[in-house]
């Protein structure tokens, strides 16, 4: 990573939190990622997955 990545990351997070459409997109991405993780763990534990 470049030396200034932390400052850029902070700026992007502040922007994301201040713009409702970006915040909704971020929350949707988190939800999709969490669902995929739970599905994978469940399937590996012997469940059916989706």
C-alpha positions in Angstrom: 0.0 0.0 0.0 1.1 3.5 -0.6 2.3 5.5 2.4 -0.8 7.8 2.4 -3.4 5.0 2.2 -4.6 5.7 5.7 -5.5 9.3 5.0 -7.2 8.4 1.8 -9.2 5.6 3.5 -10.3 8.0 6.3 -11.5 10.5 3.7 -13.4 7.9 1.8 -15.1 6.6 5.0 -16.1 10.2 5.9 -17.6 10.7 2.5 -19.4 7.4 2.6 -20.9 8.1 6.0 -22.1 11.6 4.9 -23.8 10.5 1.6 -26.9 8.3 2.2 -26.6 6.5 -1.1 -23.0 5.6 -0.5 -23.8 4.5 3.1 -26.6 2.3 1.8 -24.3 0.7 -0.8 -21.7 0.0 1.8 -24.2 -1.6 4.2 -25.6 -3.7 1.3 -22.1 -4.9 0.5 -21.5 -5.8 4.2 -24.8 -7.7 4.2 -23.9 -9.7 1.0 -20.5 -10.5 2.4 -21.9 -11.7 5.7 -24.5 -13.8 4.0 -21.8 -15.4 1.8 -19.6 -16.1 4.8 -22.5 -17.7 6.8 -23.5 -19.8 3.9 -20.0 -21.0 3.3 -19.4 -21.9 7.0 -22.8 -23.6 7.2 -22.1 -25.7 4.1 -18.7 -26.7 5.3 -20.3 -27.8 8.6 -22.5 -30.2 6.7 -25.5 -27.9 6.0 -27.2 -27.3 2.7 -25.9 -23.8 2.0 -28.3 -21.5 0.2 
